[in-house]
Every structure is written in C-alpha cells, then in structure tokens.
C-alpha cells in the first residue's frame, strides 16, 4: 500500500473523528485525534514525488478534508477555552459568596500631623 493511500485513509479517519465531536465524549475523541495526527505526521515524511494521477486526486481530497478538520479543531479549542473560563468564573464567584469581605480594601491609617 502506498504512503499516499495510507495517509488518505488516516485523514479520512481523522475527519470522521472530528465530525463525531458533536456526539459527546470529548476526551476520548481528543485522544483519538492526537493518535491519528501523530500517525499521519510520520507518514508525511515518507511521501515523495512523482505522483500518479490517482495519488494527485487523493492529495486534493486530503487538502479539502484538512481545511474542514482545521476549522472543527479551532472550534473545539474555543469551546475548551470557554469551558475553562467559565470554570474559573464559577470558582471565583463561589469564593466571593462564601467570604464576601475578603477582597475589601482597608485604607484608613490615621496620621497625626500635630506634635
């Protein structure tokens, strides 16, 4: 099996995994995506020209899939950032609720100018 065909099949699996993000199970899908990206990265070094007509068509299809994969991974990253920010806000608001006077500034030092 040629390295282009192997890379094409891994890219297809990667595309299917990224499309499964809407179903849930984000952690397992992220692990799968990382594994597939590592496999594909090792294969990309072994792809050398000249390419046949079929391999060129597979390459064009992989480029289109890569654009879709990139868009969905960027959306995933923003979703994770939003979740992390929400968690931080929840934590700080819960702490403010339990101890509301912790963040008050006490700035009232008496200075006697008369001696």
C-alpha positions in Angstrom: 0.0 0.0 0.0 1.5 3.4 -1.0 2.1 6.0 1.6 -0.3 8.4 -0.1 -3.1 5.9 0.2 -2.2 5.2 3.9 -2.2 8.9 4.6 -5.5 9.3 2.8 -7.1 6.6 5.0 -5.7 8.2 8.2 -7.0 11.6 7.1 -10.5 10.1 6.4 -10.4 8.5 9.9 -9.4 11.9 11.4 -12.2 13.6 9.6 -14.7 11.1 10.9 -13.4 11.5 14.4 -13.6 15.3 14.3 -17.2 15.1 12.9 -18.0 12.9 16.0 -17.3 15.8 18.3 -20.9 16.9 18.4 -21.9 13.5 19.8 -20.0 13.9 23.0 -17.2 12.1 24.7 -14.8 14.9 24.0 -11.8 13.4 25.9 -11.8 10.1 24.0 -12.2 11.9 20.7 -9.3 14.2 21.5 -7.1 11.2 22.3 -8.1 9.6 19.0 -7.3 12.8 17.1 -3.9 13.1 18.7 -3.0 9.5 17.9 -4.2 9.9 14.3 -2.3 13.1 13.9 0.9 11.5 15.1 0.5 8.6 12.7 -0.2 10.9 9.8 2.8 13.1 10.7 5.2 10.1 10.5 3.7 9.2 7.1 4.0 12.7 5.6 7.8 12.4 5.7 7.7 9.3 3.5 5.6 10.8 0.7 7.9 11.6 -2.2 7.1 12.7 -5.8 6.5 11.8 -8.6 2.8 11.1 -8.1 0.4 9.2 -10.3 -2.9 10.7 -11.3 -4.8 8.8 -8.7 -2.4 10.0 -6.0 -2.8 13.6 -7.1 -6.6 13.2 -6.8 -6.2 11.7 -3.3 -3.9 14.6 -2.4 -6.5 17.2 -3.5 -9.2 15.4 -1.5 -6.9 15.3 1.6 -6.3 19.1 1.3 -10.1 19.7 1.3 -10.5 17.5 4.3 -7.6 19.2 6.1 -9.4 22.6 5.8 -12.6 21.1 7.3 -10.5 19.4 10.1 -8.7 22.6 10.9 -12.0 24.5 11.2 -13.5 22.0 13.5 -10.4 21.8 15.7 -10.3 25.6 16.0 -14.0 25.4 17.1 -13.1 22.7 19.6 -10.2 24.8 21.0 -12.5 27.8 21.5 -15.1 25.6 23.2 -12.5 24.3 25.6 -11.2 27.8 26.4 -14.8 28.9 27.0 -15.3 26.0 29.4 -12.1 26.8 31.2 -13.0 30.5 31.6 -16.5 29.5 32.9 -15.0 27.2 35.4 -12.6 29.9 36.7 -15.5 32.4 37.0 -17.6 29.8 38.9 -14.8 29.2 41.2 -14.2 32.9 41.9 -17.9 33.7 42.4 -18.3 30.8 44.8 -15.4 32.0 46.8 -16.8 35.6 46.9 -20.1 34.1 48.0 -18.6 32.2 50.9 -16.3 35.1 52.0 -17.7 38.4 50.7 -15.5 40.7 52.8 -12.2 39.1 51.8 -11.5 41.5 48.9 -12.3 44.7 50.7 -9.5 47.3 51.0 -8.8 48.7 54.4 -7.2 52.0 53.8 -7.7 54.2 56.8 -4.4 54.8 58.5 -4.7 57.7 60.9 -1.9 60.2 60.5 -1.5 62.8 63.3 0.1 65.9 61.9 0.2 67.8 65.2 3.0 67.1 67.6 
